[in-house]
């Protein structure tokens, strides 16, 4: 991190953080700096776009024991519906594998998750594909749902 980035990350205030303004909880530092001064609508459009070529449908998990589960999901990729499955230790690893198998690889570089005042969970991911990095966000009733929302947002941002 260069000195300008370090200075900027320490100067972003809660008053300029759209998430803190809405929920009273600051964004992760690097995302807080990037999103400083955005309206809530602009924040959502930038980090959690509601549209895109990749959509997520049904999801199921079946425990196989020994910390592994079989996950199945319905993914819409453009106009095509795909049934995806993966065996993994958790839903994030499973969805990462499903997206990779669908030709939509991405690496999660940073993962932040927190409860917000209304009982929902917010997930913030810094993801990368082919040298391009972008933050994505998800907000849902459960930690798993918010993670899935953030991952689908990241896939749409990086591959859309």
ROTORTOR-23189 format. One record per residue (C-alpha): residue number from 1; residue in one letter; z, x, y. Coordinates in steps of 0.2 Angstrom, whole numbers, plus 5000, padded with zeros to 4 digits. Last residue first. Example, Ala and Ser with C-alpha at 12.3 -4.5 7.8 and 13.67 -1.06 7.14 Angstrom:
! ROTORTOR-23189
KOLLO    k  r     Z     X     Y
KOLLO    2  S  5036  5068  4995
KOLLO    1  A  5039  5062  4978
END
This chain:
! ROTORTOR-23189
KOLLO    k  r     Z     X     Y
KOLLO  160  X  4916  4896  4953
KOLLO  159  X  4921  4912  4943
KOLLO  158  X  4935  4919  4953
KOLLO  157  X  4941  4904  4963
KOLLO  156  X  4938  4892  4949
KOLLO  155  X  4947  4903  4936
KOLLO  154  X  4961  4906  4949
KOLLO  153  X  4963  4887  4951
KOLLO  152  X  4963  4885  4932
KOLLO  151  X  4976  4898  4930
KOLLO  150  X  4987  4890  4944
KOLLO  149  X  4986  4873  4937
KOLLO  148  X  4990  4880  4919
KOLLO  147  X  5005  4888  4927
KOLLO  146  X  5011  4873  4936
KOLLO  145  X  5009  4863  4920
KOLLO  144  X  5019  4875  4910
KOLLO  143  X  5033  4876  4923
KOLLO  142  X  5035  4858  4923
KOLLO  141  X  5032  4844  4936
KOLLO  140  X  5018  4852  4945
KOLLO  139  X  5013  4864  4959
KOLLO  138  X  4999  4878  4955
KOLLO  137  X  4994  4892  4966
KOLLO  136  X  4980  4905  4966
KOLLO  135  X  4979  4923  4973
KOLLO  134  X  4963  4932  4973
KOLLO  133  X  4957  4949  4967
KOLLO  132  X  4939  4955  4964
KOLLO  131  X  4936  4971  4954
KOLLO  130  X  4926  4962  4940
KOLLO  129  X  4940  4948  4938
KOLLO  128  X  4957  4949  4945
KOLLO  127  X  4972  4937  4947
KOLLO  126  X  4987  4936  4958
KOLLO  125  X  4996  4921  4952
KOLLO  124  X  5008  4909  4961
KOLLO  123  X  5017  4895  4951
KOLLO  122  X  5027  4881  4959
KOLLO  121  X  5039  4870  4949
KOLLO  120  X  5044  4852  4953
KOLLO  119  X  5061  4846  4955
KOLLO  118  X  5059  4840  4973
KOLLO  117  X  5067  4856  4981
KOLLO  116  X  5055  4868  4973
KOLLO  115  X  5058  4878  4957
KOLLO  114  X  5050  4895  4956
KOLLO  113  X  5037  4905  4948
KOLLO  112  X  5029  4922  4952
KOLLO  111  X  5016  4931  4941
KOLLO  110  X  5006  4946  4947
KOLLO  109  X  4991  4955  4940
KOLLO  108  X  4985  4941  4929
KOLLO  107  X  4968  4947  4922
KOLLO  106  X  4953  4937  4921
KOLLO  105  X  4939  4932  4909
KOLLO  104  X  4929  4917  4910
KOLLO  103  X  4916  4918  4896
KOLLO  102  X  4923  4903  4886
KOLLO  101  X  4932  4915  4875
KOLLO  100  X  4941  4923  4890
KOLLO   99  X  4946  4906  4896
KOLLO   98  X  4954  4902  4879
KOLLO   97  X  4962  4919  4878
KOLLO   96  X  4970  4917  4895
KOLLO   95  X  4975  4899  4891
KOLLO   94  X  4984  4905  4875
KOLLO   93  X  4993  4919  4884
KOLLO   92  X  4999  4908  4898
KOLLO   91  X  5004  4894  4885
KOLLO   90  X  5015  4905  4874
KOLLO   89  X  5016  4918  4860
KOLLO   88  X  4998  4915  4855
KOLLO   87  X  4986  4907  4843
KOLLO   86  X  4971  4900  4853
KOLLO   85  X  4960  4884  4853
KOLLO   84  X  4947  4877  4864
KOLLO   83  X  4937  4861  4863
KOLLO   82  X  4923  4862  4876
KOLLO   81  X  4916  4848  4887
KOLLO   80  X  4900  4853  4896
KOLLO   79  X  4895  4847  4913
KOLLO   78  X  4902  4862  4922
KOLLO   77  X  4914  4869  4910
KOLLO   76  X  4926  4855  4905
KOLLO   75  X  4940  4862  4895
KOLLO   74  X  4950  4852  4881
KOLLO   73  X  4964  4862  4874
KOLLO   72  X  4972  4867  4858
KOLLO   71  X  4987  4879  4856
KOLLO   70  X  4993  4886  4840
KOLLO   69  X  5011  4894  4842
KOLLO   68  X  5019  4910  4839
KOLLO   67  X  5037  4915  4841
KOLLO   66  X  5040  4918  4822
KOLLO   65  X  5036  4901  4818
KOLLO   64  X  5019  4892  4818
KOLLO   63  X  5023  4880  4832
KOLLO   62  X  5010  4867  4837
KOLLO   61  X  5004  4865  4855
KOLLO   60  X  4994  4852  4863
KOLLO   59  X  4983  4851  4879
KOLLO   58  X  4972  4838  4886
KOLLO   57  X  4960  4841  4900
KOLLO   56  X  4957  4856  4911
KOLLO   55  X  4943  4858  4923
KOLLO   54  X  4931  4872  4927
KOLLO   53  X  4916  4869  4939
KOLLO   52  X  4927  4867  4954
KOLLO   51  X  4937  4855  4963
KOLLO   50  X  4955  4853  4969
KOLLO   49  X  4956  4871  4976
KOLLO   48  X  4973  4878  4974
KOLLO   47  X  4974  4895  4984
KOLLO   46  X  4962  4892  4998
KOLLO   45  X  4961  4873  4999
KOLLO   44  X  4979  4871  4996
KOLLO   43  X  4984  4884  5010
KOLLO   42  X  4971  4876  5022
KOLLO   41  X  4980  4859  5019
KOLLO   40  X  4997  4866  5021
KOLLO   39  X  4991  4874  5038
KOLLO   38  X  4989  4893  5038
KOLLO   37  X  4999  4904  5049
KOLLO   36  X  5003  4917  5037
KOLLO   35  X  4994  4915  5020
KOLLO   34  X  4990  4933  5017
KOLLO   33  X  5007  4939  5022
KOLLO   32  X  5016  4926  5012
KOLLO   31  X  5004  4930  4997
KOLLO   30  X  5010  4949  4998
KOLLO   29  X  5028  4943  5000
KOLLO   28  X  5029  4930  4986
KOLLO   27  X  5030  4913  4996
KOLLO   26  X  5046  4908  5005
KOLLO   25  X  5057  4894  5000
KOLLO   24  X  5061  4880  5012
KOLLO   23  X  5049  4868  5004
KOLLO   22  X  5035  4863  5017
KOLLO   21  X  5038  4876  5030
KOLLO   20  X  5042  4889  5017
KOLLO   19  X  5026  4885  5008
KOLLO   18  X  5016  4886  5025
KOLLO   17  X  5024  4903  5029
KOLLO   16  X  5022  4906  5048
KOLLO   15  X  5040  4900  5052
KOLLO   14  X  5046  4909  5037
KOLLO   13  X  5041  4925  5046
KOLLO   12  X  5028  4938  5041
KOLLO   11  X  5034  4954  5049
KOLLO   10  X  5039  4963  5033
KOLLO    9  X  5022  4961  5024
KOLLO    8  X  5013  4966  5039
KOLLO    7  X  5022  4983  5041
KOLLO    6  X  5019  4987  5023
KOLLO    5  X  5000  4982  5024
KOLLO    4  X  4999  4993  5040
KOLLO    3  X  5008  5007  5031
KOLLO    2  X  4995  5007  5017
KOLLO    1  X  5000  5000  5000
END
